Amino acid sequence: MDESFLDEEQDRIQKALNEEFERQFENAKRISIRELLGSPTFRSIDEIPPEKLEAEVDRVLELLSRIDVVVDCLADVPDADLYRFLTTELVNEEIDDIKIEGMKHCFIYEEFHPNDEYDAKSSAEHFLRDLEGEYARVTLQGRWSGLKAGLLEPVSHKGECVLKMKKSPYGGYDLIQANIPGFIAESSAGESP
């Protein structure tokens, strides 16, 4: 078969699918997820024995998947928190009432309940993965406080922090020097840049 014929046929199919989506989107009404589920009543978290909570969360996620609603969690979320979110918050979200085979309505738990610790760790890991070269130097503004050893007097410092790192043979970077206002630590893990 001629490759250009296949390309044209694929383009024609994609155009038809796009037109179907655009037509449905134009005329789509908004509907709550609860309505799409048939307005079920969910048990209160207090009515669910702790040992059955994970299965109940899975049951709700299965119900949602039947109407093409997918929920992801970027970090670990306790079952009780996820169950509350699914059955009291997410079900009240409105979505476009569009049904196209293969199309999913996707939600991320952290978009509703941000997780600052996860975001900070993820950003730091992303940053470190993107460093290139044998050595790296990171400058940032920092602040710390504590107690002086022996005297137990409060002390705090803020200002520019400089981190020097060397590429690790195991992946990522090793911290070889940290200059922090009021505190300086060095290791002999490698040479400084």
Secondary structure as UniProt FT lines:
FT   HELIX           3..27
FT   STRAND          30..32
FT   HELIX           33..36
FT   TURN            37..38
FT   HELIX           45..47
FT   HELIX           50..52
FT   HELIX           53..66
FT   TURN            67..68
FT   STRAND          69..72
FT   HELIX           79..84
FT   HELIX           85..89
FT   HELIX           90..92
FT   STRAND          94..96
FT   TURN            101..102
FT   STRAND          105..108
FT   HELIX           109..112
FT   HELIX           116..130
FT   STRAND          135..147
FT   TURN            149..151
FT   STRAND          154..167
FT   TURN            169..170
FT   STRAND          173..180
FT   TURN            181..182
FT   STRAND          183..186
//
